[in-house]
Amino acid sequence: MEVSIDTSLCSACELCCDLCPEVFEMGDDGYATVLKNPVPAELEDDVRDAADSCSSGAIMISE
């Protein structure tokens, strides 16, 4: 699985960082960034939860 953030949609709420800090962090520009691609198998469920919880729809997953 690979994950990306559309910074034009990101609301910088930090929810993804709270749900999966091993994969997401806030960048210097104030928007979420991806730390690990491809996503380690043991973190895939957490990344899916973060994507499902993202109210702005900024997290995109490719299987």
Secondary structure in CASP SS format (residue, H / E / C, confidence):
PFRMAT SS
TARGET T0000
AUTHOR 0000-0000-0000
METHOD secondary structure of the structure
MODEL  1
M C 1.00
E E 1.00
V E 1.00
S E 1.00
I E 1.00
D C 1.00
T C 1.00
S C 1.00
L C 1.00
C C 1.00
S C 1.00
A C 1.00
C C 1.00
E C 1.00
L H 1.00
C H 1.00
C H 1.00
D H 1.00
L H 1.00
C C 1.00
P C 1.00
E C 1.00
V C 1.00
F E 1.00
E E 1.00
M E 1.00
G C 1.00
D C 1.00
D C 1.00
G C 1.00
Y C 1.00
A E 1.00
T E 1.00
V E 1.00
L C 1.00
K C 1.00
N C 1.00
P C 1.00
V C 1.00
P C 1.00
A H 1.00
E H 1.00
L H 1.00
E H 1.00
D H 1.00
D H 1.00
V H 1.00
R H 1.00
D H 1.00
A H 1.00
A H 1.00
D H 1.00
S H 1.00
C C 1.00
S C 1.00
S C 1.00
G C 1.00
A C 1.00
I E 1.00
M E 1.00
I E 1.00
S E 1.00
E C 1.00
END
